[in-house]
Amino acid sequence: MRDLIRSLVPKPLLEWNRRRKKRAVRKELAEQRERGAVLTKDQLVAELKVAGVERGRDLLVHSSLSAIGYVDGGPDAVIEALLEVIGPEATLLMPSSPVVTLQAKHELAVFDVDQTPSKMGAITEVFRKNWAQYRSAHPLEPVCAYGPKAQWYTEDHLLDGTSYGKNSPWNRHMERGGQLLYIGTTLINSGTSLHAVEDAIGADSMPMPVYMPESREFEVSFGGKRQTVQSRVHNPEVSATRKCDGLIPLLERRGTLKRVLLGKAECLLVDAGQMKSILLEEYEQHGVTMYTPEGI
C-alpha cells in the first residue's frame, strides 16, 4: 500500500519532502554533537558484540546512518566497527541499488558497476566507494562485498533472469548461513532477502503474480564493456500489497530474529539461513508469504 500511495504522489512533492526530512535530520545530528552525544567506533564495536553479531559469520547489512545518532567518523567508522566484529575470515555485504523507484519504473539509462552510486543510504555508498572489493553487475539489486568470499558472492548475479535467483548474493548469503542486520530499518523497507525466498519457492507458482510476465532489458557497463541484461521486474500492483513486517512476530517466535540496539537505532538481527528454512516451511504448511504473513 505504501508503494502504491507513493506512486500517486507527484515527483516534485516527493523530492521536496525528502529534502525537508534531510534538513530535519541534519539539524538533530548537529544538536547531538553539540550536546556531546557522540558515538565512537569502539562503542559501536561493543554494542555490535552485545547485540549478537558473530565473529566469522558473513554479515549482510541494511542501514540508516542517521538512525544511529551522531557517529564520530561517520559511515567509515560504522564500517570499520562491522569489519572488526566479524573478523577477517568473514565477508561483509551491503545492498547498492542504483535506484529507489519500483523496479517496473527503473529509468536509469546505464548501470555502471564501477561508477553508479548506491541509493541505499550513506553507509552503503561509502562502502561502495571506499571499501568494497567487488560489486555484482545486476542493474536492479546489486550487492557490494568485502572479504574472502566477496568475489564469489557477486560474480554470477546476472545468470538467473531475476535479481534474487540461486546465484544471487541474496540467496548465497542465506545458503551460507550468514547474519542479516537491519540498522534503523525493517523488513518492509529492506526485506530484499525475502525475495530470494520467493524465487526459491518458485515465484510463478505462488498465488499472486509476483513478477511481470515479460523480462525487461537494461544496459550494464563493467570491465570496460557494455552488456544488455534481461531481468524480470516485480509487479507493482502486487508489490503494493506487501506486509513484510507481519513476518517479524513469526521469526521472533521461531528464534531466528531478535530486536537489538545500535546507538539510538532500533535494529533487527536475523539468522539468514534459518529465516529461509522457516519461511519455506511456513509457506508449504500454511501459505505464509510477505503478502500473507499469517497464512491462508
C-alpha contacts under 8 A as a table, 3 or more apart, distances in Angstrom:
res1	aa1	res2	aa2	distance
1	M	4	L	5.03
1	M	5	I	6.22
1	M	240	A	4.46
1	M	241	T	5.46
1	M	242	R	7.37
2	R	5	I	5.22
2	R	6	R	6.22
2	R	240	A	6.42
3	D	6	R	5.09
3	D	7	S	6.20
3	D	102	L	7.83
3	D	239	S	7.31
3	D	240	A	5.16
4	L	7	S	5.15
4	L	8	L	6.68
4	L	236	P	7.75
4	L	237	E	7.38
4	L	240	A	5.25
5	I	8	L	5.31
5	I	9	V	6.72
6	R	9	V	5.31
6	R	14	L	7.98
7	S	10	P	7.87
9	V	13	L	6.88
9	V	14	L	6.73
10	P	13	L	5.45
10	P	14	L	6.50
11	K	14	L	5.04
11	K	15	E	6.21
12	P	15	E	5.10
12	P	16	W	6.15
13	L	16	W	5.06
13	L	17	N	6.19
14	L	17	N	5.16
14	L	18	R	6.25
15	E	18	R	5.09
15	E	19	R	6.27
16	W	19	R	5.20
16	W	20	R	6.20
17	N	20	R	4.98
17	N	21	K	6.21
18	R	21	K	5.19
18	R	22	K	6.19
19	R	22	K	5.07
19	R	23	R	6.23
20	R	23	R	5.28
20	R	24	A	6.39
21	K	24	A	5.13
21	K	25	V	6.20
22	K	25	V	5.05
22	K	26	R	6.12
23	R	26	R	5.19
23	R	27	K	6.19
24	A	27	K	5.16
24	A	28	E	6.27
25	V	28	E	5.14
25	V	29	L	6.17
25	V	66	S	6.86
26	R	29	L	5.18
26	R	30	A	6.11
27	K	30	A	5.16
27	K	31	E	6.29
28	E	31	E	5.10
28	E	32	Q	6.28
29	L	32	Q	4.99
29	L	33	R	6.29
29	L	66	S	7.47
29	L	69	G	6.47
29	L	70	Y	5.47
30	A	33	R	5.13
30	A	34	E	6.30
30	A	70	Y	7.76
31	E	34	E	5.06
31	E	35	R	6.22
32	Q	35	R	5.11
32	Q	36	G	6.25
32	Q	37	A	5.02
32	Q	38	V	6.92
32	Q	69	G	7.50
32	Q	70	Y	6.36
33	R	36	G	5.04
33	R	37	A	5.64
33	R	38	V	5.90
33	R	70	Y	6.33
34	E	37	A	7.53
37	A	70	Y	7.01
38	V	69	G	7.48
38	V	70	Y	5.32
38	V	71	V	5.74
38	V	72	D	6.27
39	L	43	Q	6.31
39	L	44	L	7.11
39	L	69	G	7.38
39	L	70	Y	6.22
39	L	71	V	4.71
39	L	72	D	5.90
39	L	263	G	7.04
40	T	43	Q	5.21
40	T	44	L	6.41
40	T	71	V	6.04
40	T	72	D	5.30
40	T	73	G	7.61
40	T	77	A	7.55
41	K	44	L	5.06
41	K	45	V	6.21
41	K	71	V	7.73
41	K	72	D	7.24
41	K	73	G	7.73
41	K	77	A	5.35
41	K	78	V	6.55
41	K	80	E	7.31
41	K	81	A	5.69
42	D	45	V	5.04
42	D	46	A	6.30
42	D	81	A	7.17
43	Q	46	A	5.16
43	Q	47	E	6.21
44	L	47	E	5.08
44	L	48	L	6.00
44	L	78	V	7.15
44	L	81	A	6.12
44	L	262	L	6.84
44	L	263	G	7.24
45	V	48	L	5.20
45	V	49	K	6.31
45	V	81	A	5.07
45	V	82	L	7.05
45	V	84	E	7.21
45	V	85	V	6.27
46	A	49	K	5.30
46	A	50	V	6.32
47	E	50	V	5.03
47	E	51	A	6.01
47	E	261	L	7.52
47	E	262	L	6.10
47	E	263	G	7.75
48	L	51	A	4.99
48	L	52	G	6.46
48	L	53	V	5.68
48	L	82	L	7.60
48	L	85	V	7.16
48	L	262	L	6.87
49	K	52	G	5.29
49	K	53	V	5.51
49	K	54	E	7.07
49	K	85	V	6.81
50	V	53	V	7.63
51	A	260	V	5.67
51	A	261	L	6.96
51	A	262	L	7.96
51	A	269	L	7.80
52	G	269	L	7.70
53	V	85	V	7.11
53	V	86	I	7.13
53	V	179	Q	7.51
53	V	269	L	7.73
54	E	57	R	5.85
54	E	85	V	6.97
54	E	86	I	5.86
55	R	85	V	5.76
55	R	86	I	3.95
55	R	87	G	5.60
55	R	90	A	7.36
56	G	86	I	5.36
56	G	87	G	5.95
56	G	88	P	7.57
56	G	89	E	5.50
56	G	90	A	4.78
57	R	86	I	6.29
57	R	89	E	7.97
57	R	90	A	5.34
57	R	91	T	7.42
57	R	177	G	7.78
57	R	178	G	5.56
57	R	179	Q	6.81
58	D	86	I	7.24
58	D	90	A	4.88
58	D	91	T	4.71
58	D	92	L	5.90
58	D	93	L	7.70
58	D	173	H	7.39
58	D	176	R	7.97
58	D	177	G	7.82
58	D	178	G	4.71
58	D	179	Q	6.29
59	L	86	I	7.52
59	L	90	A	7.62
59	L	91	T	6.45
59	L	92	L	5.05
59	L	93	L	6.12
59	L	178	G	5.68
59	L	179	Q	4.89
59	L	180	L	5.82
59	L	181	L	7.16
60	L	92	L	6.02
60	L	93	L	4.53
60	L	94	M	5.59
60	L	173	H	7.68
60	L	178	G	7.45
60	L	179	Q	6.36
60	L	180	L	4.95
60	L	181	L	6.29
61	V	92	L	7.70
61	V	93	L	6.35
61	V	94	M	5.28
61	V	95	P	7.60
61	V	180	L	5.96
61	V	181	L	4.83
61	V	182	Y	5.99
61	V	183	I	7.36
62	H	94	M	6.47
62	H	95	P	6.92
62	H	180	L	7.94
62	H	181	L	6.30
62	H	182	Y	4.86
62	H	183	I	6.07
62	H	185	T	7.18
62	H	190	S	6.56
63	S	120	M	7.90
63	S	121	G	6.87
63	S	123	I	6.88
63	S	124	T	7.65
63	S	182	Y	5.94
63	S	183	I	4.50
63	S	184	G	6.15
63	S	185	T	6.46
64	S	67	A	5.43
64	S	68	I	7.13
64	S	121	G	6.29
64	S	122	A	7.55
64	S	123	I	7.47
64	S	183	I	5.97
64	S	184	G	5.38
64	S	185	T	6.69
65	L	68	I	5.59
65	L	69	G	7.21
65	L	74	G	7.97
65	L	75	P	7.02
65	L	121	G	7.39
65	L	122	A	6.59
65	L	123	I	6.41
65	L	183	I	7.95
65	L	184	G	7.88
66	S	69	G	5.45
66	S	70	Y	7.17
67	A	183	I	7.57
67	A	184	G	5.30
67	A	264	K	6.27
67	A	265	A	4.87
67	A	266	E	7.89
68	I	71	V	7.50
68	I	183	I	7.58
68	I	184	G	7.00
68	I	262	L	6.20
68	I	263	G	4.91
68	I	264	K	4.78
68	I	265	A	4.50
69	G	263	G	6.34
69	G	264	K	5.78
69	G	265	A	7.42
70	Y	74	G	7.64
71	V	74	G	5.15
71	V	75	P	7.82
71	V	77	A	7.36
71	V	78	V	7.80
72	D	77	A	7.03
73	G	76	D	6.11
73	G	77	A	4.95
73	G	78	V	7.93
74	G	77	A	5.57
74	G	78	V	6.79
75	P	78	V	5.13
75	P	79	I	6.27
75	P	122	A	6.71
75	P	123	I	4.84
75	P	126	V	6.49
75	P	127	F	7.95
76	D	79	I	5.08
76	D	80	E	6.03
76	D	123	I	7.48
76	D	126	V	6.93
76	D	127	F	7.59
77	A	80	E	5.03
77	A	81	A	6.12
78	V	81	A	5.13
78	V	82	L	6.28
78	V	123	I	7.64
79	I	82	L	5.09
79	I	83	L	6.19
79	I	123	I	7.48
79	I	127	F	7.15
80	E	83	L	5.19
80	E	84	E	6.07
81	A	84	E	5.12
81	A	85	V	6.26
82	L	85	V	5.32
82	L	86	I	6.38
82	L	92	L	7.83
83	L	86	I	5.37
83	L	87	G	5.81
83	L	88	P	7.33
83	L	92	L	6.97
84	E	87	G	5.25
84	E	88	P	7.80
86	I	89	E	7.63
86	I	90	A	5.88
86	I	91	T	7.79
86	I	92	L	7.98
87	G	90	A	5.88
88	P	91	T	7.55
88	P	147	G	6.76
88	P	148	P	7.67
89	E	147	G	7.22
89	E	148	P	6.57
90	A	147	G	6.07
90	A	148	P	6.67
90	A	149	K	7.67
91	T	145	A	6.78
91	T	146	Y	5.58
91	T	147	G	4.13
91	T	148	P	6.05
91	T	149	K	5.95
91	T	150	A	6.38
92	L	145	A	5.65
92	L	146	Y	5.31
92	L	147	G	6.30
92	L	150	A	7.93
93	L	143	V	6.71
93	L	144	C	5.63
93	L	145	A	4.43
93	L	146	Y	6.61
93	L	150	A	7.94
94	M	124	T	6.13
94	M	127	F	7.80
94	M	143	V	5.71
94	M	144	C	5.37
94	M	145	A	6.57
95	P	118	S	7.80
95	P	120	M	6.67
95	P	124	T	6.73
95	P	141	E	6.97
95	P	142	P	6.28
95	P	143	V	4.56
95	P	144	C	6.29
96	S	117	P	7.54
96	S	118	S	4.37
96	S	119	K	6.48
96	S	120	M	5.83
96	S	124	T	6.25
96	S	125	E	7.17
96	S	128	R	7.42
96	S	141	E	6.81
96	S	142	P	5.46
96	S	143	V	5.35
96	S	144	C	6.38
97	S	100	V	7.34
97	S	118	S	5.36
97	S	119	K	5.86
97	S	120	M	6.30
97	S	139	P	7.56
97	S	140	L	5.99
97	S	141	E	4.90
97	S	142	P	5.51
97	S	143	V	7.44
98	P	108	L	7.94
98	P	111	F	7.42
98	P	116	T	6.48
98	P	117	P	5.99
98	P	118	S	4.92
98	P	119	K	5.32
98	P	120	M	7.85
98	P	139	P	7.47
98	P	140	L	7.11
98	P	141	E	7.84
98	P	142	P	8.00
99	V	106	H	6.93
99	V	108	L	7.44
99	V	118	S	7.64
99	V	119	K	5.88
99	V	140	L	7.50
100	V	119	K	6.46
100	V	120	M	7.69
101	T	105	K	6.16
101	T	106	H	6.24
102	L	105	K	5.38
102	L	106	H	6.58
102	L	234	H	7.81
102	L	236	P	6.80
103	Q	106	H	5.15
103	Q	140	L	7.01
103	Q	233	V	5.50
103	Q	234	H	6.06
103	Q	236	P	7.80
104	A	233	V	5.79
104	A	234	H	6.51
104	A	235	N	7.08
104	A	236	P	6.73
106	H	140	L	7.96
108	L	111	F	6.68
109	A	218	F	7.71
109	A	219	E	6.79
110	V	218	F	7.16
110	V	219	E	4.88
110	V	220	V	5.60
110	V	221	S	6.89
111	F	116	T	6.23
111	F	139	P	5.76
111	F	218	F	7.86
111	F	219	E	6.23
111	F	220	V	4.74
111	F	221	S	6.06
112	D	115	Q	5.34
112	D	116	T	5.12
112	D	220	V	5.89
112	D	221	S	4.58
112	D	222	F	6.14
113	V	116	T	6.16
113	V	135	R	6.68
113	V	136	S	7.36
113	V	137	A	5.80
113	V	220	V	7.20
113	V	221	S	6.12
113	V	222	F	5.43
114	D	135	R	7.73
114	D	222	F	6.65
117	P	125	E	6.32
117	P	128	R	7.84
118	S	121	G	7.21
118	S	124	T	6.46
118	S	125	E	5.10
118	S	128	R	7.33
119	K	124	T	7.92
119	K	125	E	7.26
120	M	124	T	6.05
120	M	125	E	7.31
121	G	124	T	5.58
121	G	125	E	6.49
122	A	125	E	5.24
122	A	126	V	6.25
123	I	126	V	5.30
123	I	127	F	6.05
124	T	127	F	4.97
124	T	128	R	6.09
125	E	128	R	4.98
125	E	129	K	6.21
126	V	129	K	5.15
126	V	130	N	5.68
126	V	131	W	7.34
127	F	130	N	5.47
127	F	131	W	4.90
127	F	132	A	5.76
127	F	144	C	7.66
128	R	131	W	6.04
128	R	132	A	5.14
128	R	135	R	7.71
128	R	144	C	6.19
129	K	132	A	6.90
131	W	146	Y	6.75
132	A	135	R	7.11
132	A	144	C	5.72
132	A	145	A	5.14
132	A	146	Y	4.86
133	Q	144	C	7.52
133	Q	145	A	6.09
133	Q	146	Y	5.27
133	Q	147	G	7.66
133	Q	150	A	6.75
133	Q	151	Q	7.70
134	Y	144	C	5.77
134	Y	145	A	5.54
134	Y	146	Y	6.98
134	Y	150	A	6.11
134	Y	151	Q	5.97
134	Y	154	T	6.66
135	R	142	P	6.57
135	R	143	V	5.54
135	R	144	C	4.26
135	R	145	A	6.39
135	R	154	T	6.05
136	S	142	P	5.04
136	S	143	V	5.41
136	S	144	C	6.54
136	S	153	Y	7.92
136	S	154	T	4.35
136	S	155	E	6.13
136	S	156	D	7.67
136	S	157	H	6.02
137	A	142	P	6.06
137	A	154	T	7.58
137	A	155	E	7.81
137	A	157	H	6.54
137	A	158	L	6.62
137	A	220	V	7.16
137	A	222	F	7.35
138	H	141	E	6.01
138	H	142	P	5.03
138	H	157	H	5.95
138	H	158	L	5.65
138	H	163	S	6.81
138	H	220	V	7.82
138	H	229	V	7.96
139	P	142	P	6.37
139	P	218	F	6.79
139	P	219	E	7.76
139	P	220	V	6.58
139	P	229	V	7.90
140	L	163	S	6.58
141	E	163	S	5.86
142	P	157	H	7.95
143	V	154	T	6.87
143	V	169	P	6.77
144	C	150	A	7.90
144	C	154	T	7.49
145	A	150	A	4.83
145	A	151	Q	7.64
145	A	153	Y	7.48
145	A	154	T	7.48
146	Y	149	K	7.67
146	Y	150	A	5.25
147	G	150	A	5.24
148	P	151	Q	7.77
149	K	152	W	5.29
149	K	153	Y	6.12
150	A	153	Y	5.32
150	A	154	T	6.49
151	Q	154	T	5.37
151	Q	155	E	5.73
152	W	155	E	5.61
152	W	156	D	7.72
153	Y	156	D	7.62
153	Y	168	S	7.22
153	Y	169	P	4.91
153	Y	172	R	6.64
153	Y	173	H	7.60
154	T	157	H	5.92
154	T	168	S	7.17
154	T	169	P	5.89
156	D	159	L	5.75
156	D	167	N	5.69
156	D	168	S	6.73
157	H	160	D	7.05
157	H	163	S	7.32
157	H	167	N	5.68
157	H	168	S	4.64
157	H	169	P	6.86
158	L	161	G	6.87
158	L	162	T	7.96
158	L	163	S	7.87
158	L	168	S	7.84
158	L	229	V	7.39
159	L	167	N	6.82
160	D	163	S	7.44
160	D	164	Y	7.75
160	D	165	G	5.37
160	D	166	K	7.11
160	D	167	N	6.68
160	D	168	S	7.73
161	G	165	G	7.56
161	G	215	S	7.88
161	G	230	Q	6.25
161	G	231	S	4.63
161	G	232	R	6.20
162	T	165	G	6.04
162	T	231	S	4.94
162	T	232	R	5.23
162	T	233	V	7.21
163	S	168	S	6.74
163	S	231	S	7.18
163	S	232	R	7.90
164	Y	167	N	7.74
164	Y	168	S	5.38
164	Y	169	P	7.76
164	Y	170	W	6.14
164	Y	171	N	6.54
164	Y	193	S	7.75
164	Y	195	H	6.18
164	Y	196	A	4.63
164	Y	199	D	6.43
165	G	168	S	5.34
165	G	171	N	6.60
165	G	196	A	6.17
165	G	199	D	5.84
165	G	200	A	7.24
166	K	171	N	5.62
166	K	172	R	6.91
166	K	196	A	7.77
166	K	199	D	7.89
166	K	200	A	7.37
167	N	171	N	6.78
167	N	172	R	6.57
168	S	171	N	5.44
168	S	172	R	6.17
169	P	172	R	5.01
169	P	173	H	5.85
170	W	173	H	5.46
170	W	174	M	6.71
170	W	192	T	7.51
170	W	193	S	5.51
170	W	196	A	6.25
171	N	174	M	5.23
171	N	175	E	6.16
171	N	193	S	7.15
171	N	196	A	5.55
171	N	197	V	7.75
172	R	175	E	4.93
172	R	176	R	6.13
173	H	176	R	5.25
173	H	177	G	6.45
173	H	178	G	5.63
173	H	272	A	7.28
173	H	273	G	7.78
174	M	177	G	5.10
174	M	178	G	5.95
174	M	272	A	4.85
174	M	273	G	4.42
174	M	276	K	6.74
175	E	178	G	7.77
175	E	273	G	5.80
176	R	273	G	6.90
177	G	271	D	6.84
177	G	272	A	5.80
177	G	273	G	4.28
177	G	274	Q	7.34
178	G	271	D	6.41
178	G	272	A	5.59
178	G	273	G	6.55
179	Q	269	L	7.04
179	Q	270	V	5.62
179	Q	271	D	4.77
179	Q	272	A	5.30
179	Q	273	G	7.92
180	L	268	L	7.85
180	L	269	L	5.72
180	L	270	V	4.92
180	L	271	D	6.35
180	L	272	A	5.95
181	L	267	C	7.03
181	L	268	L	5.80
181	L	269	L	4.70
181	L	270	V	6.45
182	Y	185	T	5.46
182	Y	186	T	6.11
182	Y	190	S	7.63
182	Y	267	C	5.27
182	Y	268	L	5.00
182	Y	269	L	6.49
183	I	186	T	7.97
183	I	262	L	7.25
183	I	265	A	6.24
183	I	266	E	6.65
183	I	267	C	4.67
183	I	268	L	6.89
184	G	265	A	4.81
184	G	266	E	5.19
184	G	267	C	5.36
185	T	189	N	6.38
185	T	190	S	6.74
185	T	266	E	7.62
185	T	267	C	6.72
185	T	268	L	7.94
186	T	189	N	5.61
186	T	190	S	5.90
186	T	191	G	7.12
186	T	245	D	6.95
186	T	267	C	7.54
186	T	268	L	7.00
187	L	190	S	4.95
187	L	191	G	4.09
187	L	192	T	7.86
187	L	244	C	5.45
187	L	245	D	5.40
187	L	248	I	7.97
188	I	191	G	5.79
188	I	242	R	7.59
188	I	243	K	6.81
188	I	244	C	4.85
188	I	245	D	5.51
191	G	194	L	5.47
191	G	195	H	7.46
191	G	244	C	6.98
192	T	195	H	5.55
192	T	196	A	7.31
193	S	196	A	5.21
193	S	197	V	6.82
194	L	197	V	5.08
194	L	198	E	6.56
194	L	276	K	7.95
194	L	290	M	7.60
195	H	198	E	4.87
195	H	199	D	6.32
196	A	199	D	5.01
196	A	200	A	6.14
197	V	200	A	4.95
197	V	201	I	6.22
197	V	276	K	6.08
197	V	279	L	7.33
197	V	280	L	7.06
198	E	201	I	5.08
198	E	202	G	6.14
198	E	203	A	5.44
199	D	202	G	4.87
199	D	203	A	5.19
200	A	203	A	7.64
201	I	205	S	7.53
201	I	206	M	7.71
201	I	280	L	6.89
202	G	205	S	5.42
202	G	206	M	6.88
203	A	206	M	5.45
203	A	209	P	7.53
203	A	210	V	6.16
203	A	211	Y	7.36
204	D	209	P	6.60
204	D	210	V	7.20
204	D	211	Y	7.72
206	M	209	P	7.07
206	M	210	V	7.62
208	M	238	V	7.15
209	P	212	M	7.04
209	P	235	N	6.87
209	P	238	V	6.99
210	V	234	H	5.80
210	V	235	N	5.58
210	V	238	V	6.21
210	V	239	S	7.41
211	Y	232	R	6.40
211	Y	233	V	5.57
211	Y	234	H	4.25
211	Y	235	N	4.82
212	M	215	S	7.35
212	M	232	R	6.61
212	M	233	V	5.91
212	M	234	H	5.85
212	M	235	N	4.94
213	P	232	R	7.61
214	E	232	R	6.52
215	S	230	Q	5.99
215	S	231	S	5.14
215	S	232	R	4.20
215	S	233	V	6.81
216	R	230	Q	5.49
216	R	231	S	5.53
216	R	232	R	6.02
216	R	233	V	7.19
217	E	228	T	6.31
217	E	229	V	5.53
217	E	230	Q	4.54
217	E	231	S	6.60
218	F	228	T	5.59
218	F	229	V	5.13
218	F	230	Q	6.31
218	F	231	S	7.77
219	E	226	R	6.96
219	E	227	Q	5.88
219	E	228	T	4.73
219	E	229	V	6.22
220	V	226	R	5.75
220	V	227	Q	5.23
220	V	228	T	6.16
220	V	229	V	6.77
221	S	224	G	6.81
221	S	225	K	5.63
221	S	226	R	4.47
221	S	227	Q	6.29
222	F	225	K	5.47
222	F	226	R	6.59
234	H	238	V	7.83
234	H	239	S	6.84
235	N	238	V	5.47
235	N	239	S	6.10
236	P	239	S	4.83
236	P	240	A	6.17
237	E	240	A	5.37
237	E	241	T	7.17
238	V	241	T	5.44
238	V	242	R	7.23
239	S	242	R	5.60
241	T	291	Y	6.14
242	R	290	M	5.64
242	R	291	Y	4.67
243	K	246	G	5.46
243	K	247	L	7.66
243	K	290	M	5.35
243	K	291	Y	5.29
243	K	292	T	7.19
243	K	293	P	6.85
244	C	247	L	5.72
244	C	248	I	7.72
244	C	290	M	4.68
244	C	291	Y	7.05
244	C	293	P	7.30
245	D	248	I	5.38
245	D	290	M	7.95
246	G	249	P	6.76
246	G	250	L	7.95
246	G	290	M	7.33
246	G	293	P	5.33
246	G	294	E	7.52
247	L	250	L	5.41
247	L	251	L	6.30
247	L	290	M	6.77
247	L	293	P	5.28
247	L	294	E	7.80
248	I	251	L	5.17
248	I	252	E	6.02
248	I	257	L	7.36
249	P	252	E	5.02
249	P	253	R	6.10
250	L	253	R	5.15
250	L	254	R	6.23
251	L	254	R	5.10
251	L	255	G	6.25
251	L	256	T	5.51
251	L	257	L	5.39
251	L	275	M	7.04
251	L	278	I	7.86
252	E	255	G	5.10
252	E	256	T	6.05
252	E	257	L	4.86
252	E	258	K	6.05
253	R	256	T	7.85
254	R	257	L	7.82
254	R	278	I	7.91
255	G	258	K	7.42
256	T	270	V	5.63
256	T	271	D	5.33
256	T	272	A	7.94
256	T	274	Q	6.21
256	T	275	M	6.27
257	L	268	L	6.68
257	L	269	L	5.67
257	L	270	V	4.42
257	L	271	D	6.65
258	K	268	L	5.77
258	K	269	L	5.47
258	K	270	V	6.66
259	R	266	E	7.13
259	R	267	C	5.74
259	R	268	L	4.75
259	R	269	L	6.45
260	V	266	E	6.20
260	V	267	C	5.09
260	V	268	L	5.96
260	V	269	L	6.89
261	L	264	K	6.74
261	L	265	A	5.67
261	L	266	E	4.96
261	L	267	C	5.50
262	L	265	A	5.19
262	L	266	E	6.76
262	L	267	C	6.88
270	V	275	M	7.30
271	D	274	Q	5.52
271	D	275	M	6.12
272	A	275	M	5.01
272	A	276	K	6.34
273	G	276	K	5.31
273	G	277	S	6.43
274	Q	277	S	5.08
274	Q	278	I	5.98
275	M	278	I	5.16
275	M	279	L	6.05
276	K	279	L	5.28
276	K	280	L	6.09
277	S	280	L	5.26
277	S	281	E	6.16
278	I	281	E	5.11
278	I	282	E	5.99
279	L	282	E	4.95
279	L	283	Y	5.94
279	L	288	V	7.11
279	L	289	T	7.46
280	L	283	Y	5.19
280	L	284	E	6.24
281	E	284	E	5.16
281	E	285	Q	6.13
282	E	285	Q	5.16
282	E	286	H	5.39
282	E	287	G	6.44
282	E	288	V	5.45
282	E	295	G	7.97
283	Y	286	H	5.42
283	Y	287	G	4.16
283	Y	288	V	4.43
283	Y	289	T	6.32
283	Y	295	G	7.62
284	E	287	G	6.03
284	E	288	V	7.86
286	H	295	G	5.10
286	H	296	I	6.22
287	G	292	T	7.23
287	G	295	G	4.72
287	G	296	I	5.32
288	V	291	Y	7.83
288	V	292	T	5.42
288	V	293	P	5.09
288	V	294	E	6.06
288	V	295	G	4.16
288	V	296	I	6.94
289	T	292	T	4.91
289	T	293	P	5.29
289	T	295	G	7.11
290	M	293	P	5.43
292	T	295	G	5.24
292	T	296	I	6.74
